[in-house]
């Protein structure tokens, strides 16, 4: 099969189009012919080696975390899918590789594709949809009437999270540029802050939840918009001990993460709020719930650009500019 591979961990390193062996299947696996994939900043960070201490891949490895495609074959233990099914998913860590023509995925990581979406639209959903779901539903437990602040509302996670928070009944504030204000309003944002000219810390207060996706300075400021008992959930770090334990990391790495998160945890305790780091995990059951919301019209995909498979490297470079609206997709049609 054709695939884009990482030959060595390197910042801004090139992707190479290569002939790779077809995937090996286990009894719990589904072999999928990929019709579309999506680009995430996570792909850049994995390629750059930012996560190799706790999420190592042995080069050369295939990059890519989102897929939509057609089932070709199922393992002996698989009952939920059959050949010909149209599916979408985010393969679990250590088994990624969607910048390819084929992939073997654990059946538990897949769901039937939302019926109303094209393959390209469906491929834009899994990683950002699961991130938003796990932050707002699983960890945040957002309830009607609560106030939620979602940073970077025009980005991949932001465009999905705004819609999900509104579906859950929350009042939603977000940051974006003036050029993208109408986009985030169309997704349901009630309060739109131009991050170039306005300071959210001065404009927001009494919020129940903040979904942080920005730098350390923004993380610290986010504490000040939360009410006592509020929740600060960060998808951009720093990682905490709970995250280290969930990965089964050794004592040394747990200590490192304790030190990395000590400052923000102390500040959070001082303000009577809860801090947690979220590193999204694969979950086909949650994707099935998300598909139902999409098919009901509660959430729509936001796709900025679609690149052909041959231009996967260019698509990754475009995402790295930080100027995308929603998701960037690669099609293998």
TAPE-V460535 format. One record per residue. N is the residue number from 1. RES is the residue in one letter. SS is DSSP state (A for helix, B for strand, O for the rest). PHI is phi in whole degrees, -180 to 180 (999 if undefined). NEAR is the number of other C-alpha atoms within 8 Angstrom. Layout:
N:RES:SS:PHI:NEAR, N:RES:SS:PHI:NEAR
//
This chain:
1:X:O:999:9, 2:X:B:-87:9, 3:X:B:-157:12, 4:X:B:-97:13, 5:X:B:-120:13, 6:X:B:-101:15, 7:X:O:-86:9, 8:X:O:-159:8, 9:X:O:-64:10, 10:X:O:-164:8, 11:X:O:-63:7, 12:X:O:60:7, 13:X:O:-65:10, 14:X:O:-76:6, 15:X:O:-92:9, 16:X:B:-117:8, 17:X:B:-79:8, 18:X:B:-138:8, 19:X:B:-89:7, 20:X:O:-119:7, 21:X:O:-61:5, 22:X:O:-61:7, 23:X:O:-63:8, 24:X:O:-89:5, 25:X:O:-106:9, 26:X:O:-104:6, 27:X:O:-65:9, 28:X:O:-101:11, 29:X:B:-97:13, 30:X:B:-124:16, 31:X:B:-90:14, 32:X:B:-118:13, 33:X:B:-85:11, 34:X:B:-76:15, 35:X:B:-101:14, 36:X:B:-159:15, 37:X:B:-136:18, 38:X:B:-132:14, 39:X:B:-102:15, 40:X:O:-131:12, 41:X:A:-60:8, 42:X:A:-57:6, 43:X:A:-61:11, 44:X:A:-62:11, 45:X:A:-67:10, 46:X:A:-65:10, 47:X:A:-60:15, 48:X:A:-73:11, 49:X:O:90:10, 50:X:O:-65:8, 51:X:O:-112:9, 52:X:O:-69:9, 53:X:O:-65:6, 54:X:O:-117:7, 55:X:O:-139:8, 56:X:O:-81:8, 57:X:O:-125:7, 58:X:O:-94:5, 59:X:O:-63:8, 60:X:O:-79:8, 61:X:B:-132:10, 62:X:B:-88:13, 63:X:O:-90:13, 64:X:O:119:13, 65:X:O:-125:15, 66:X:O:-127:17, 67:X:B:-152:16, 68:X:B:-138:17, 69:X:B:-174:13, 70:X:B:-119:13, 71:X:B:-71:16, 72:X:B:-98:11, 73:X:B:-157:9, 74:X:B:-125:14, 75:X:O:-73:11, 76:X:O:-62:6, 77:X:O:-94:6, 78:X:O:-87:12, 79:X:O:-119:5, 80:X:O:-81:5, 81:X:O:-132:10, 82:X:O:-143:10, 83:X:O:-54:9, 84:X:O:99:7, 85:X:O:-64:9, 86:X:B:-93:10, 87:X:B:-129:12, 88:X:B:-143:15, 89:X:B:179:15, 90:X:O:-126:14, 91:X:O:-59:14, 92:X:O:-66:10, 93:X:O:-56:8, 94:X:O:76:7, 95:X:O:-132:7, 96:X:O:-72:12, 97:X:O:140:12, 98:X:O:-92:15, 99:X:O:-84:12, 100:X:B:-156:12, 101:X:O:-79:12, 102:X:B:-135:12, 103:X:B:-155:13, 104:X:B:-100:11, 105:X:B:-124:12, 106:X:B:-60:11, 107:X:A:-57:12, 108:X:A:-68:7, 109:X:A:-96:14, 110:X:B:-112:16, 111:X:B:-144:11, 112:X:B:-62:10, 113:X:O:-63:11, 114:X:O:-54:10, 115:X:O:-65:6, 116:X:O:-82:6, 117:X:O:-102:9, 118:X:O:-73:7, 119:X:A:-60:10, 120:X:A:-65:15, 121:X:A:-66:12, 122:X:A:-64:15, 123:X:A:-65:16, 124:X:O:-77:17, 125:X:O:-94:10, 126:X:A:-53:14, 127:X:A:-65:11, 128:X:A:-72:11, 129:X:A:-66:13, 130:X:A:-66:14, 131:X:A:-61:13, 132:X:A:-65:13, 133:X:A:-63:12, 134:X:A:-68:11, 135:X:A:-74:12, 136:X:A:-89:13, 137:X:A:-93:10, 138:X:A:-76:8, 139:X:A:-89:7, 140:X:O:-74:11, 141:X:O:49:7, 142:X:O:-64:10, 143:X:O:-119:8, 144:X:O:-55:7, 145:X:O:91:7, 146:X:O:-78:11, 147:X:B:-110:12, 148:X:B:-125:14, 149:X:B:-109:11, 150:X:B:-114:15, 151:X:O:-78:13, 152:X:O:54:11, 153:X:O:-65:13, 154:X:O:-93:13, 155:X:O:-81:11, 156:X:A:-61:11, 157:X:A:-67:12, 158:X:A:-61:13, 159:X:A:-63:14, 160:X:A:-77:15, 161:X:A:-65:13, 162:X:A:-58:15, 163:X:A:-65:12, 164:X:A:-67:13, 165:X:A:-62:14, 166:X:A:-64:12, 167:X:A:-61:8, 168:X:O:-79:9, 169:X:O:96:10, 170:X:O:-88:14, 171:X:B:-88:12, 172:X:B:-118:15, 173:X:B:-111:13, 174:X:B:-150:14, 175:X:B:-112:13, 176:X:B:-167:14, 177:X:O:-86:10, 178:X:A:-59:6, 179:X:A:-64:5, 180:X:A:-106:10, 181:X:A:-61:11, 182:X:A:-66:7, 183:X:A:-60:8, 184:X:A:-70:15, 185:X:A:-66:10, 186:X:A:-66:7, 187:X:A:-86:9, 188:X:O:121:10, 189:X:O:-63:14, 190:X:O:-90:8, 191:X:B:-124:7, 192:X:B:-118:12, 193:X:B:-113:12, 194:X:B:-79:11, 195:X:O:-66:10, 196:X:O:-80:5, 197:X:O:-122:5, 198:X:O:-127:7, 199:X:O:-112:8, 200:X:A:-59:9, 201:X:A:-63:10, 202:X:A:-86:5, 203:X:A:-107:6, 204:X:O:-114:8, 205:X:O:-160:9, 206:X:O:71:8, 207:X:B:-85:14, 208:X:B:-87:12, 209:X:B:-151:13, 210:X:B:-121:14, 211:X:B:-102:13, 212:X:B:-93:14, 213:X:O:-134:9, 214:X:O:-112:9, 215:X:O:-84:7, 216:X:A:-64:6, 217:X:A:-64:6, 218:X:A:-66:9, 219:X:A:-59:11, 220:X:A:-64:9, 221:X:A:-66:9, 222:X:A:-63:12, 223:X:A:-58:12, 224:X:A:-79:9, 225:X:A:-99:11, 226:X:B:-89:16, 227:X:B:-86:11, 228:X:B:-54:7, 229:X:B:89:8, 230:X:B:-74:12, 231:X:B:-125:13, 232:X:B:-109:15, 233:X:B:-113:14, 234:X:B:-114:14, 235:X:O:-105:10, 236:X:O:-118:9, 237:X:O:100:6, 238:X:O:-80:9, 239:X:O:-67:11, 240:X:O:-118:12, 241:X:A:-66:10, 242:X:A:-59:6, 243:X:A:-64:11, 244:X:A:-60:13, 245:X:A:-66:9, 246:X:A:-64:7, 247:X:O:-92:7, 248:X:O:69:6, 249:X:O:-73:10, 250:X:O:-73:6, 251:X:A:-61:6, 252:X:A:-63:6, 253:X:A:-68:9, 254:X:A:-63:12, 255:X:A:-65:9, 256:X:A:-60:8, 257:X:A:-71:13, 258:X:A:-62:10, 259:X:A:-69:8, 260:X:A:-63:10, 261:X:A:-98:11, 262:X:A:-59:8, 263:X:A:-62:8, 264:X:A:-70:9, 265:X:A:-65:10, 266:X:A:-65:8, 267:X:A:-65:9, 268:X:A:-64:12, 269:X:A:-61:9, 270:X:A:-63:7, 271:X:O:-99:8, 272:X:O:72:9, 273:X:O:-122:15, 274:X:B:-107:11, 275:X:B:-112:11, 276:X:B:-147:9, 277:X:B:-100:13, 278:X:O:-116:11, 279:X:O:-116:7, 280:X:O:-55:8, 281:X:O:-116:8, 282:X:O:-69:11, 283:X:O:-165:11, 284:X:A:-66:12, 285:X:A:-65:10, 286:X:A:-66:9, 287:X:A:-64:14, 288:X:A:-65:10, 289:X:A:-64:8, 290:X:A:-63:9, 291:X:A:-60:11, 292:X:A:-64:9, 293:X:A:-65:10, 294:X:A:-66:12, 295:X:A:-68:10, 296:X:O:-84:7, 297:X:O:88:7, 298:X:O:-78:10, 299:X:O:-138:10, 300:X:O:-125:7, 301:X:O:-73:10, 302:X:O:-122:12, 303:X:B:-112:12, 304:X:B:-79:10, 305:X:B:-143:7, 306:X:B:-120:10, 307:X:B:-107:11, 308:X:B:-72:9, 309:X:A:-55:8, 310:X:A:-62:5, 311:X:A:-107:9, 312:X:A:-58:12, 313:X:A:-63:9, 314:X:A:-66:7, 315:X:A:-63:13, 316:X:A:-64:11, 317:X:A:-63:8, 318:X:A:-65:10, 319:X:A:-62:13, 320:X:A:-68:8, 321:X:O:-71:7, 322:X:O:76:6, 323:X:O:-110:6, 324:X:O:-82:12, 325:X:O:-111:11, 326:X:O:74:14, 327:X:B:-109:15, 328:X:B:-110:16, 329:X:B:-120:18, 330:X:B:-117:16, 331:X:B:-107:12, 332:X:O:-110:9, 333:X:O:-62:4
//
